[in-house]
Amino acid sequence: MNKFLSKRTIVVLVVLFAIGLATYLATRPRLAPGQAPLADISNIETLRTQFNQDAGKIRLIILVSPT
């Protein structure tokens, strides 16, 4: 009986931790105050236009692949 209670206790603690983590991740701010959102660029012309508009500033291009 003690083994059953200890397994149940561990499962309950893991579930509570998961709920707490999910709540934290869902409610935390996505961007720092004053930070512009990242641009989702679907074609090269949009990238080129936005890149050239920011001449003289620090620019960062991140390429992400789902595979």
C-alpha positions in Angstrom: 0.0 0.0 0.0 2.9 2.4 0.7 4.3 1.9 -2.7 1.0 2.8 -4.3 0.7 6.0 -2.2 4.2 7.0 -3.1 3.6 6.5 -6.8 0.4 8.4 -6.6 2.1 11.2 -4.8 4.8 11.4 -7.5 2.2 11.4 -10.3 0.3 14.2 -8.5 3.4 16.3 -8.0 4.4 15.8 -11.7 0.9 16.8 -12.9 0.9 19.9 -10.6 4.4 20.9 -11.8 3.2 20.5 -15.4 0.1 22.7 -14.8 2.2 25.3 -13.1 4.8 25.4 -15.9 2.1 25.6 -18.5 0.4 28.5 -16.7 3.7 30.3 -16.3 4.5 29.9 -20.0 1.0 31.0 -21.1 1.0 34.2 -19.0 4.6 35.5 -19.2 5.2 38.5 -21.5 6.3 37.5 -25.0 8.4 40.5 -25.7 10.5 42.8 -23.6 9.0 46.3 -23.1 9.8 48.4 -26.2 10.9 45.4 -28.3 9.5 45.2 -31.8 8.0 41.8 -32.8 10.0 39.5 -35.1 9.0 39.8 -38.7 7.7 36.7 -40.5 8.9 37.1 -44.0 7.6 34.7 -46.7 9.5 36.0 -49.7 13.0 37.4 -50.6 11.7 40.7 -51.8 10.1 41.6 -48.5 13.3 40.6 -46.8 15.4 42.7 -49.1 13.2 45.8 -48.7 13.1 45.6 -44.9 16.9 44.9 -44.8 17.7 47.9 -46.9 15.3 50.2 -44.9 17.4 49.6 -41.8 20.8 50.6 -43.2 23.1 51.8 -40.5 21.4 49.7 -37.8 22.4 46.4 -36.4 20.4 43.7 -38.3 19.9 40.0 -37.5 18.5 37.5 -39.9 17.5 34.1 -38.5 16.6 31.2 -40.8 14.5 28.5 -39.1 13.7 25.2 -40.7 11.0 22.8 -39.4 13.2 19.8 -40.3 
